[in-house]
Amino acid sequence: MSLHTTPNSVQETVEAQGHLIDSHIMERIFDTVVEYQGRFEVEKFQIGRTNSEPSHLRLKVETPSKELMLQLLGQLLGLGCSPADSGDAYLVTVDRDMCAPEDFYSTTNQRTQVRINQQWIDVQKQRMDALVVVENGQARCSRLRDVKAGDQVITGMRGIRVIPESKERDRLAFAFMSNGISSERQVETAVRQTAALIEGARAEKKKVVIVAGPVVVHTGGVVPLSNMIRAGFVDAILSGNALGVHDIENALLGTSLGVRQSDGRQEEHGHRNHMRAINAIYHAGSVKGAVESGRLKSGVLYECVKANVPFVLAGSLRDDGPLPDTITDMNEAQDAYNEHLQGAGLVLCLGSMLHSIATGNMLPSWVKIVCVDINPAVATKVSDRGTGQMVGVVTDVGLFLDLLSKALIAK
Ligand SMILES: NC(=O)c1ccc[n+]([C@@H]2O[C@H](COP(=O)([O-])OP(=O)(O)OC[C@H]3O[C@@H](n4cnc5c(N)ncnc54)[C@H](O)[C@@H]3O)[C@@H](O)[C@H]2O)c1
């Protein structure tokens, strides 16, 4: 990257390629230049003439200062617009574990390429808020805490190309996916489209991962989710202590948070029930132990054990117990989530703000996420935290699961 500087301005030439018009990237590039007090001049624009052919843009940008130009280039990079003829990425060797050079490049969740030895290569294990480590001609995302002394880390903005996701015009669920957060009126459509996305992921031999909060149990979602696990539609469940506690309370005592599932009434002294459930699992040693001894005979976790579907219960400050299976070291819990998200084609987040945002942070932008929550602000929040590919469905999660399991299993 070579900035051309005059006393009153700094100039740079940037380039972008892709579905720039119909994905609204071009207008965002222009708006960003203006936002940073810049001016632009289109040097070349070649429009893609078919729905698959990309467009190509070459733009001269000018800002009043070097600082503004560096900020502008950082923003443009996220829109897939990088300095033309930028040369190789700049590598700095880390001298202490977990301590990166100050101007390390911090990733987005979008597909990224870096230029090493004059070759553009794809960055592996793409996720947001990571560093890029280059080793043996390969580049991969690494969390700050995983960086080791001796690692070669990319710094600055040279030799980095981000390729934003563009609209997939021919996708079956295009209308649904482009809607962002859908209202309750569209629940049945959203269910049908989600079922199609699940089928699509399975057809591509990719995983369907469920992220679920305890409200799945409170709203009667245990039976439909159990049916989906039994029918083979779920490859992993990522959750917290509460889902496990209330699922087991429901299985052993017929209540969730003391409320009877049969008639929705609070059971006398029912508030103890979830503690009795935890105690039962302590006696068995683990959820698996409780299934194997015959103590636990139904529920989401029971079905997981029976079908060999992995589940992760991540701990939190709110937890009672916690269950012996709950991972209380947060780094380990993140690692376990991350492991089961590898190879995911669709992630379905059901009524858990904490775990939905955490999961979104670990995924590359091309993995589809459907987030079901009664509160529209939650879906918006997941999306605002950088998980822009997320589609929100605003509805009761028990109702959604009931419709979804019927849509899948009736087929
Ligand atoms: N007893 C316990 O150990 C216990 C109890 C509760 C929570 N926790 C832990 O606390 C953490 C956060 O818990 P969380 O994930 O439940 O809280 P959260 O606030 O992150 O998420 C709950 C979500 O459910 C949504 N919701 C509520 N009713 C709904 C409905 N009918 N349909 C759809 N969505 C609905 C809310 O809008 C909210 O977004 C987790 O780690 C959990 O395991 C532990």
The ligand as a Gaussian input file, in Angstrom:
#p B3LYP/6-31G(d) Opt

LIG

0 1
 N      -30.912000     -22.595000      37.404000
 C      -29.885000     -22.324000      36.620000
 O      -28.825000     -22.901000      36.719000
 C      -30.052000     -21.280000      35.557000
 C      -31.284000     -20.687000      35.319000
 C      -31.417000     -19.766000      34.283000
 C      -30.326000     -19.458000      33.508000
 N      -29.113000     -20.032000      33.758000
 C      -27.962000     -19.761000      32.895000
 O      -27.877000     -18.383000      32.640000
 C      -27.420000     -18.151000      31.320000
 C      -28.376000     -17.272000      30.547000
 O      -29.639000     -17.941000      30.502000
 P      -30.613000     -17.828000      29.261000
 O      -29.937000     -18.303000      28.024000
 O      -31.907000     -18.489000      29.595000
 O      -30.905000     -16.279000      29.274000
 P      -30.870000     -15.169000      28.154000
 O      -31.451000     -13.958000      28.806000
 O      -29.548000     -15.099000      27.509000
 O      -31.914000     -15.688000      27.072000
 C      -33.274000     -15.967000      27.289000
 C      -33.957000     -15.617000      25.980000
 O      -35.186000     -16.295000      25.859000
 C      -36.105000     -15.423000      25.212000
 N      -37.476000     -15.880000      25.454000
 C      -38.206000     -15.768000      26.586000
 N      -39.413000     -16.348000      26.411000
 C      -39.427000     -16.854000      25.137000
 C      -40.387000     -17.583000      24.385000
 N      -41.561000     -17.945000      24.887000
 N      -40.041000     -17.932000      23.120000
 C      -38.856000     -17.571000      22.585000
 N      -37.919000     -16.895000      23.258000
 C      -38.194000     -16.543000      24.528000
 C      -35.786000     -14.063000      25.801000
 O      -36.262000     -13.016000      24.968000
 C      -34.249000     -14.121000      25.855000
 O      -33.660000     -13.651000      24.678000
 C      -27.265000     -19.518000      30.674000
 O      -25.923000     -19.933000      30.736000
 C      -28.142000     -20.394000      31.513000
 O      -27.733000     -21.742000      31.466000
 C      -28.942000     -20.936000      34.767000

